[in-house]
Amino acid sequence: MKNIFFLGSIVALLFGLSDCGNGEEPAVETNPTAEITVKNGSGSTEVNLNVYVFDQPSTEPNGSTPSAALKSSVTDENGIAKFDLKSISVTESEKKIYFTVLEESLDGNTTVLGTLEATLLKNESVDIKKDLVITDRSLKYKNGFIPATISSSLARNEYNRWKSTQRVVCGDDYRMIADPSNETRVEAIGFGMLLSAYANDKTTFDGLFNFYKSKRTTEAKNMMGWLVTCNGIIDPGSATDGDIDVAFSLIIADKQWGETYLESAKEIIQIISDNLIVDCTVDGQDVKVLAPGYSSGLWGGCGLTDIQYYTPAYFRIFADISGNAVWDQLADDTYILLNASANGATGLVPDWQSASGTPGPSGRVGYFGYDACRVPWRIALDYLWNGNAEAKVWCSKVSNWANGIGTANLVDGYELDGTPKGQNGLNSAFLGGFSVAAMTNSPEIVNNFADELSWLNDSYWFNLNTRVVYLFALTGNFRDPS
């Protein structure tokens, strides 16, 4: 019996050996890679831009939808997107793949900026090195870095969530809620008009502007009373930051729709320049200072101002619109006031200060709180739009400090030396401001901030308003109207 088994084994072994060369060849281990250098029409490389790999050309729906991509990568400081293509299956002798750069706008449309075709071969390693030339991006700034970790689709979705939860009907118009929700603050109207203008949402914009006009008061020099309800006025005095945002939003509305918005912008700009810009002296220099409000007379000024009310990028446009050079000087002098109060190590500034930089005059908040958290966004715009070097220096400093704390560890308030003071943990009002400042810094840092910001789900009125404003800025949708 043993001999029978032994002979059977020998026969099986011989048959196996004779069949060895007739079966399928073993799979060959391959590791195809790609380096795609993205360039614009002028030949310059494009940094921090998403490049997708599709198995269909960009003329097909699944060749221009990010969710259908096989792979994606981000261009580095040399404009190169690197890919490991090993996981892409090649079942025939070869497979066509397409490297495509997409841009998604607020309205949800996706534009193909550029694409190129390449071929993967079965059982062969192919190293692809090609240039991909794209058409000009519409979502860009002259300077700085747009994060690759956040998209216009998120900004659009959050705008819709903001509109459905923050905008309420008031007669034939709209108002924005505050806390309590029956109240409306002029800063919320400013946020709402900025967002709806950039979102090309004329119905919302007109409803909010009509509400603004219905709450103008003589005490505020024909600007909106800063604290109102649908049917009444709680405080008839003005708050300058809201009026400045409203004036600027009207300039955006003019770019979107024309009509009489520009004349309305000019009217508010002139009221502010005639009544709320004062002359002060800081370290022997003559400095223009913006008073924080008007209530049957100017209040604040040299002894009390709020650096959050200063948006130098707006002021330079106001100068062009009005022909009044005082706005250019106010834009430049913003940095004297900013640097006077900024902590040397952290860059943090107080909510309120004197022109000479003393934090918290007249018992006002003298730490980095819910006013100052907006300063990084307002100052960063002057670098993104105009390349202002002083804006970059300060924004880079404050975003480096925040990055050192860690994006997930930031809280809602700090002493100027960086000692935590906030009690409510992480929210978009603070994280988002630092995120926009990081756009002046580096692709790595801004990607880190934007990634953390993307998952927050703020619902409090102030945090949600600022969140959507910041998202518009981060995605390239807060465009320079000039």
KEMI-978346 format. One record per residue (C-alpha): x, y, z; residue number from 1. Coordinates in Angstrom, 2 decimals, always signed. Layout:
BEGIN
        X        Y        Z  num
        X        Y        Z  NUM
...
//
This chain:
BEGIN
        X        Y        Z  num
    +0.00    +0.00    +0.00    1
    +2.87    +2.38    +0.87    2
    +4.44    +1.77    -2.54    3
    +1.17    +2.73    -4.31    4
    +1.04    +6.05    -2.45    5
    +4.70    +6.66    -3.17    6
    +4.27    +6.02    -6.92    7
    +1.22    +8.28    -7.01    8
    +3.20   +11.11    -5.44    9
    +5.99   +10.70    -7.96   10
    +3.50   +10.82   -10.87   11
    +1.81   +13.91    -9.47   12
    +5.16   +15.61    -9.05   13
    +6.19   +14.83   -12.62   14
    +2.88   +16.13   -14.03   15
    +3.29   +19.28   -11.95   16
    +6.80   +19.87   -13.28   17
    +5.74   +19.35   -16.87   18
    +2.94   +21.91   -16.50   19
    +5.14   +24.57   -14.90   20
    +5.76   +26.60   -18.04   21
    +2.18   +26.47   -19.38   22
    +0.25   +28.37   -16.66   23
    -0.25   +32.14   -16.10   24
    +2.84   +34.19   -15.46   25
    +3.15   +35.42   -11.89   26
    +2.16   +39.07   -11.35   27
    +5.01   +41.52   -11.64   28
    +5.37   +43.95    -8.73   29
    +5.09   +47.50   -10.09   30
    +5.19   +50.89    -8.46   31
    +4.21   +53.57   -10.99   32
    +4.57   +57.17    -9.80   33
    +3.81   +60.62   -11.15   34
    +5.13   +64.12   -10.64   35
    +2.85   +66.72   -12.19   36
    +4.14   +70.30   -12.26   37
    +1.23   +72.75   -12.46   38
    +1.92   +76.05   -14.18   39
    -0.22   +79.02   -15.12   40
    -0.30   +80.69   -18.52   41
    +2.68   +82.90   -17.70   42
    +4.80   +79.88   -16.82   43
    +4.82   +80.37   -13.04   44
    +4.17   +77.34   -10.86   45
    +0.98   +77.12    -8.81   46
    +1.39   +76.29    -5.11   47
    -1.14   +74.56    -2.81   48
    -3.48   +73.51    -5.59   49
    -5.43   +70.22    -5.67   50
    -4.69   +67.91    -8.60   51
    -6.99   +64.91    -9.16   52
    -6.48   +61.59   -10.99   53
    -9.49   +60.30   -12.91   54
   -10.04   +57.27   -15.15   55
   -12.23   +59.34   -17.46   56
   -11.52   +62.52   -19.45   57
   -12.68   +65.84   -18.00   58
   -15.46   +66.01   -20.62   59
   -17.24   +63.18   -18.77   60
   -19.12   +63.77   -15.50   61
   -16.94   +61.32   -13.60   62
   -13.87   +63.06   -14.94   63
   -14.60   +66.37   -13.27   64
   -16.24   +65.39    -9.98   65
   -13.81   +65.35    -7.03   66
   -15.64   +62.50    -5.29   67
   -15.05   +60.29    -8.36   68
   -11.29   +60.80    -8.36   69
    -8.96   +57.82    -7.98   70
    -6.29   +59.91    -6.30   71
    -5.58   +63.50    -5.34   72
    -2.50   +65.43    -4.31   73
    -1.54   +69.01    -3.49   74
    +1.14   +70.96    -5.32   75
    +4.14   +71.72    -3.11   76
    +6.30   +74.84    -2.89   77
    +7.68   +74.00    -6.35   78
    +4.23   +73.52    -7.87   79
    +4.65   +69.72    -8.03   80
    +1.89   +67.25    -7.15   81
    +3.32   +63.78    -6.40   82
    +1.37   +60.54    -6.76   83
    +1.88   +56.88    -5.90   84
    -0.21   +55.13    -8.56   85
    +0.40   +51.54    -7.39   86
    -3.17   +51.03    -6.18   87
    -4.71   +51.91    -9.56   88
    -5.69   +48.63   -11.23   89
    -4.61   +48.01   -14.85   90
    -6.62   +45.01   -16.12   91
    -5.93   +45.39   -19.85   92
    -2.56   +45.94   -21.47   93
    -2.77   +49.63   -20.64   94
    -4.98   +52.15   -18.86   95
    -5.57   +55.82   -19.63   96
    -5.62   +58.17   -16.67   97
    -6.19   +61.92   -16.52   98
    -4.60   +64.48   -14.22   99
    -7.07   +67.33   -13.79  100
    -7.19   +70.60   -11.85  101
   -10.67   +71.73   -10.83  102
   -12.10   +74.90    -9.34  103
   -15.47   +74.89    -7.59  104
   -17.37   +78.16    -7.19  105
   -19.87   +79.21    -4.54  106
   -22.77   +78.46    -6.87  107
   -21.68   +74.80    -7.05  108
   -20.33   +74.88   -10.60  109
   -17.05   +73.06   -11.24  110
   -14.62   +74.48   -13.78  111
   -11.82   +72.44   -15.34  112
    -8.72   +74.63   -15.21  113
    -6.51   +72.12   -16.98  114
    -6.05   +68.42   -17.69  115
    -3.56   +66.01   -19.27  116
    -3.65   +62.37   -20.31  117
    -1.16   +59.68   -19.33  118
    -0.88   +55.90   -19.79  119
    -0.26   +53.16   -17.24  120
    +1.04   +49.82   -18.61  121
    +0.19   +46.44   -17.16  122
    +3.04   +44.85   -15.20  123
    +5.34   +47.79   -15.92  124
    +6.42   +50.63   -13.65  125
    +5.92   +53.95   -15.39  126
    +7.28   +57.15   -13.91  127
    +5.23   +60.05   -15.26  128
    +6.75   +63.52   -15.20  129
    +4.74   +66.15   -17.02  130
    +3.77   +69.81   -16.91  131
    +0.08   +70.68   -16.62  132
    -0.73   +74.21   -17.77  133
    -3.94   +75.68   -16.37  134
    -6.07   +78.64   -17.29  135
    -6.24   +81.57   -14.90  136
    -7.92   +80.85   -11.58  137
   -10.89   +83.02   -10.64  138
   -10.62   +82.12    -6.95  139
    -7.27   +83.63    -6.07  140
    -5.62   +86.61    -4.44  141
    -2.60   +88.57    -5.62  142
    -0.68   +87.35    -2.58  143
    -0.77   +84.63    +0.06  144
    -1.97   +81.04    +0.04  145
    -5.46   +79.61    -0.36  146
    -5.70   +76.40    +1.69  147
    -6.08   +73.11    -0.15  148
    -7.94   +71.53    +2.78  149
   -11.17   +73.50    +2.46  150
   -13.53   +74.09    -0.46  151
   -16.13   +76.45    -1.85  152
   -18.71   +73.71    -1.38  153
   -18.20   +73.92    +2.38  154
   -18.45   +77.71    +2.24  155
   -21.66   +77.42    +0.20  156
   -23.21   +74.84    +2.53  157
   -22.35   +76.91    +5.58  158
   -23.77   +80.03    +3.92  159
   -27.05   +78.19    +3.38  160
   -27.04   +76.99    +7.00  161
   -26.27   +80.54    +8.16  162
   -29.09   +81.97    +6.06  163
   -31.65   +79.44    +7.28  164
   -30.81   +79.97   +10.96  165
   -29.72   +83.62   +11.24  166
   -31.81   +85.53    +8.71  167
   -35.42   +86.19    +9.73  168
   -38.30   +88.06    +8.15  169
   -39.16   +91.53    +9.41  170
   -42.16   +92.88    +7.53  171
   -41.15   +92.95    +3.87  172
   -37.46   +92.90    +4.74  173
   -34.91   +90.73    +6.55  174
   -32.89   +91.18    +9.70  175
   -30.14   +89.14   +11.33  176
   -30.64   +87.72   +14.81  177
   -28.30   +88.31   +17.77  178
   -28.54   +87.26   +21.40  179
   -31.40   +87.40   +22.38  180
   -32.79   +86.51   +18.98  181
   -35.36   +89.31   +18.94  182
   -32.48   +91.81   +18.80  183
   -30.37   +92.83   +15.81  184
   -26.95   +94.50   +15.91  185
   -25.53   +96.57   +13.10  186
   -22.43   +94.33   +12.99  187
   -24.71   +91.39   +12.12  188
   -26.30   +93.42    +9.34  189
   -22.78   +94.18    +8.11  190
   -21.87   +90.48    +8.14  191
   -25.09   +89.59    +6.34  192
   -24.69   +92.20    +3.63  193
   -21.06   +91.21    +3.02  194
   -21.95   +87.53    +2.69  195
   -25.05   +87.97    +0.53  196
   -23.22   +90.39    -1.79  197
   -20.35   +87.98    -2.35  198
   -22.80   +85.06    -2.68  199
   -24.72   +86.93    -5.39  200
   -27.85   +86.64    -3.25  201
   -29.65   +89.84    -4.20  202
   -32.89   +89.00    -2.41  203
   -31.17   +88.66    +0.95  204
   -28.93   +91.66    +0.33  205
   -31.78   +94.01    -0.57  206
   -33.88   +92.85    +2.37  207
   -31.04   +93.52    +4.81  208
   -30.15   +96.88    +3.30  209
   -33.79   +97.97    +3.46  210
   -33.78   +97.01    +7.13  211
   -30.58   +99.02    +7.69  212
   -32.15  +102.09    +6.09  213
   -35.32  +101.69    +8.16  214
   -33.25  +101.89   +11.37  215
   -31.27  +105.03   +10.56  216
   -31.38  +107.62   +13.33  217
   -30.52  +111.28   +13.79  218
   -28.51  +110.32   +16.90  219
   -26.30  +108.11   +14.64  220
   -25.87  +110.90   +12.07  221
   -28.16  +109.02    +9.66  222
   -26.46  +105.68   +10.14  223
   -28.22  +102.67   +11.66  224
   -28.83  +102.54   +15.39  225
   -26.45   +99.82   +16.52  226
   -28.97   +97.82   +18.62  227
   -32.55   +97.41   +17.39  228
   -35.49   +95.05   +17.09  229
   -37.81   +94.45   +14.18  230
   -40.23   +97.09   +15.38  231
   -38.13   +99.36   +17.56  232
   -34.75  +100.84   +18.45  233
   -32.98   +99.97   +21.69  234
   -29.86  +102.12   +21.25  235
   -29.97  +104.78   +18.51  236
   -26.21  +105.46   +18.47  237
   -23.94  +103.98   +15.81  238
   -21.18  +101.35   +15.92  239
   -18.63  +102.19   +13.24  240
   -17.50   +98.67   +12.34  241
   -20.98   +97.70   +11.17  242
   -21.38  +100.82    +9.04  243
   -17.97  +100.25    +7.43  244
   -18.91   +96.67    +6.52  245
   -22.24   +97.89    +5.13  246
   -20.51  +100.55    +3.00  247
   -18.05   +98.03    +1.64  248
   -20.78   +95.48    +0.91  249
   -22.52   +98.12    -1.20  250
   -19.38   +98.40    -3.33  251
   -19.48   +94.62    -3.87  252
   -23.19   +94.89    -4.70  253
   -22.38   +97.52    -7.32  254
   -19.92   +95.08    -8.92  255
   -22.55   +92.34    -8.87  256
   -25.69   +94.18    -9.91  257
   -25.02   +97.85   -10.65  258
   -28.09   +99.99    -9.86  259
   -27.67  +102.69    -7.17  260
   -25.59  +100.75    -4.64  261
   -22.41  +102.74    -5.28  262
   -24.11  +106.04    -4.47  263
   -25.38  +104.55    -1.22  264
   -21.84  +103.40    -0.40  265
   -20.45  +106.88    -1.06  266
   -23.04  +108.42    +1.25  267
   -22.07  +106.23    +4.21  268
   -18.35  +106.65    +3.48  269
   -18.74  +110.41    +3.60  270
   -20.75  +110.36    +6.84  271
   -17.94  +108.38    +8.47  272
   -15.11  +110.51    +7.10  273
   -16.90  +113.75    +8.07  274
   -17.79  +112.69   +11.59  275
   -15.74  +109.76   +12.87  276
   -12.10  +110.22   +11.82  277
   -10.07  +112.30   +14.26  278
    -6.48  +113.55   +14.53  279
    -4.29  +112.21   +17.32  280
    -0.62  +112.15   +18.23  281
    +1.23  +108.88   +18.87  282
    +4.94  +109.05   +19.78  283
    +5.18  +112.44   +18.17  284
    +3.46  +111.35   +14.95  285
    +0.21  +112.76   +13.61  286
    -2.15  +109.81   +13.30  287
    -5.69  +109.41   +11.99  288
    -7.91  +107.49   +14.40  289
   -11.37  +106.03   +13.85  290
   -13.89  +106.79   +16.58  291
   -15.96  +103.73   +17.51  292
   -19.34  +105.42   +17.27  293
   -21.60  +108.46   +17.06  294
   -24.40  +109.05   +19.54  295
   -25.63  +112.65   +19.26  296
   -21.93  +113.39   +18.97  297
   -18.71  +111.52   +18.47  298
   -17.57  +109.21   +21.27  299
   -14.14  +107.69   +21.71  300
   -11.20  +108.68   +19.56  301
    -7.64  +109.28   +20.76  302
    -8.35  +107.88   +24.22  303
   -10.55  +105.00   +23.12  304
   -10.61  +103.07   +19.86  305
   -11.07   +99.48   +18.72  306
    -8.53   +98.07   +16.26  307
   -11.15   +95.57   +15.07  308
   -12.97   +98.49   +13.45  309
   -10.03   +99.05   +11.07  310
    -9.94   +97.26    +7.71  311
    -7.15   +98.98    +5.76  312
    -7.91   +97.05    +2.55  313
   -11.41   +98.57    +2.60  314
   -10.05  +102.02    +3.39  315
    -7.84  +102.03    +0.29  316
   -10.90  +101.27    -1.83  317
   -12.90  +103.95    +0.00  318
   -10.16  +106.42    -0.97  319
   -10.55  +105.49    -4.65  320
   -14.34  +105.59    -4.50  321
   -14.60  +108.90    -2.66  322
   -11.48  +110.70    -3.87  323
   -10.73  +111.48    -0.21  324
    -7.07  +110.81    +0.71  325
    -7.93  +110.66    +4.42  326
    -8.86  +107.01    +3.88  327
    -5.41  +106.18    +2.52  328
    -3.86  +107.81    +5.56  329
    -6.20  +105.94    +7.88  330
    -5.19  +102.69    +6.15  331
    -1.49  +103.40    +6.68  332
    -1.97  +104.66   +10.24  333
    -3.81  +101.45   +11.14  334
    -0.41   +99.82   +11.54  335
    +0.81  +102.49   +13.97  336
    -2.20  +101.75   +16.18  337
    -1.88   +97.97   +15.70  338
    +1.80   +97.86   +16.58  339
    +1.32  +100.21   +19.52  340
    -0.87   +97.67   +21.30  341
    +0.43   +94.34   +19.93  342
    +2.34   +92.12   +22.34  343
    +5.94   +91.74   +21.19  344
    +6.02   +87.97   +21.63  345
    +2.53   +86.84   +20.61  346
    +1.29   +89.67   +18.39  347
    -2.05   +89.60   +20.25  348
    -3.96   +92.89   +20.50  349
    -6.71   +94.00   +22.90  350
   -10.37   +94.51   +22.11  351
   -10.07   +98.17   +23.13  352
    -7.07  +100.48   +23.36  353
    -6.00  +104.09   +23.32  354
    -4.32  +105.47   +20.22  355
    -0.98  +105.12   +21.99  356
    -1.65  +101.43   +22.65  357
    -2.81  +101.33   +26.27  358
    -5.11   +98.29   +26.54  359
    -8.58   +98.52   +28.08  360
    -9.08  +102.26   +28.68  361
   -12.26  +103.42   +30.43  362
   -12.83   +99.96   +31.87  363
   -13.20   +98.35   +28.44  364
   -11.89   +94.89   +27.58  365
    -8.10   +95.00   +27.41  366
    -7.40   +91.42   +26.30  367
    -7.74   +89.45   +23.04  368
   -11.47   +88.80   +23.08  369
   -14.52   +88.73   +20.84  370
   -13.66   +92.03   +19.14  371
    -9.96   +91.40   +18.61  372
   -10.52   +87.89   +17.26  373
   -11.62   +89.52   +13.97  374
    -8.46   +91.63   +13.60  375
    -6.42   +88.87   +11.86  376
    -9.04   +88.62    +9.10  377
    -9.31   +92.38    +8.66  378
    -5.54   +92.93    +8.55  379
    -4.81   +89.88    +6.36  380
    -6.96   +91.30    +3.55  381
    -4.44   +94.13    +3.11  382
    -1.76   +91.57    +2.30  383
    -3.95   +89.23    +0.24  384
    -5.22   +92.09    -1.93  385
    -2.42   +94.63    -1.80  386
    +0.72   +92.83    -0.65  387
    +1.12   +95.15    +2.35  388
    +4.32   +94.08    +4.12  389
    +3.24   +95.31    +7.57  390
    +0.08   +93.21    +7.33  391
    +2.14   +90.12    +6.50  392
    +4.58   +90.68    +9.38  393
    +1.83   +90.96   +11.99  394
    -0.37   +88.18   +10.58  395
    +2.58   +85.80   +10.30  396
    +3.57   +86.53   +13.90  397
    +0.12   +85.98   +15.36  398
    -0.56   +82.87   +13.26  399
    +2.82   +81.40   +14.22  400
    +1.94   +81.93   +17.86  401
    -1.48   +80.29   +17.42  402
    +0.04   +77.42   +15.46  403
    +2.46   +76.87   +18.33  404
    -0.46   +76.57   +20.75  405
    -2.04   +74.00   +18.42  406
    -5.18   +74.56   +16.37  407
    -7.27   +72.14   +18.48  408
    -6.11   +73.76   +21.72  409
    -7.13   +77.36   +21.03  410
    -9.76   +78.93   +23.31  411
   -11.97   +81.98   +23.04  412
    -9.82   +84.60   +24.72  413
    -6.25   +85.36   +25.77  414
    -4.30   +87.86   +27.76  415
    -1.92   +89.67   +25.46  416
    +1.01   +87.54   +26.66  417
    -0.85   +84.40   +25.56  418
    -2.25   +83.31   +28.92  419
    -5.59   +81.57   +28.23  420
    -8.62   +83.51   +29.40  421
   -11.51   +82.04   +27.38  422
   -14.05   +79.77   +29.02  423
   -15.81   +78.26   +26.02  424
   -13.11   +76.29   +24.23  425
   -12.57   +76.21   +20.49  426
   -14.89   +78.07   +18.13  427
   -14.80   +79.51   +14.63  428
   -14.69   +83.15   +15.73  429
   -11.15   +82.66   +17.06  430
    -9.82   +79.71   +15.05  431
   -11.15   +81.20   +11.81  432
    -9.47   +84.55   +12.39  433
    -6.12   +82.86   +12.93  434
    -6.80   +80.71    +9.84  435
    -7.15   +83.77    +7.60  436
    -3.99   +85.27    +9.13  437
    -2.21   +82.01    +8.24  438
    -2.93   +82.70    +4.56  439
    -0.02   +85.17    +4.75  440
    +2.28   +82.57    +6.30  441
    +2.85   +79.25    +4.51  442
    +0.84   +76.53    +2.70  443
    +1.54   +74.01    +5.48  444
    +0.32   +76.28    +8.27  445
    -2.81   +77.52    +6.49  446
    -3.72   +73.95    +5.48  447
    -3.41   +72.91    +9.12  448
    -5.69   +75.70   +10.33  449
    -8.29   +75.25    +7.59  450
    -8.46   +71.51    +8.17  451
    -9.29   +72.08   +11.84  452
   -11.82   +74.79   +10.97  453
   -13.62   +72.60    +8.43  454
   -15.27   +70.30   +10.98  455
   -16.57   +72.89   +13.48  456
   -20.34   +73.29   +13.68  457
   -20.95   +76.62   +15.41  458
   -24.53   +77.69   +16.04  459
   -24.15   +80.80   +18.23  460
   -24.94   +83.86   +16.12  461
   -21.56   +85.59   +16.37  462
   -19.50   +82.45   +15.85  463
   -21.54   +81.34   +12.85  464
   -21.48   +84.78   +11.21  465
   -17.72   +85.07   +11.53  466
   -17.27   +81.42   +10.48  467
   -18.92   +82.00    +7.11  468
   -17.07   +85.28    +6.54  469
   -13.79   +83.49    +7.20  470
   -14.74   +80.57    +4.92  471
   -15.42   +83.00    +2.08  472
   -12.00   +84.56    +2.62  473
   -10.21   +81.20    +2.90  474
   -11.70   +79.83    -0.33  475
   -10.88   +82.88    -2.45  476
   -14.48   +84.11    -2.52  477
   -13.81   +87.37    -0.62  478
   -12.53   +89.13    -3.71  479
   -10.92   +92.53    -4.12  480
   -13.54   +94.60    -5.96  481
   -10.88   +96.77    -7.58  482
//
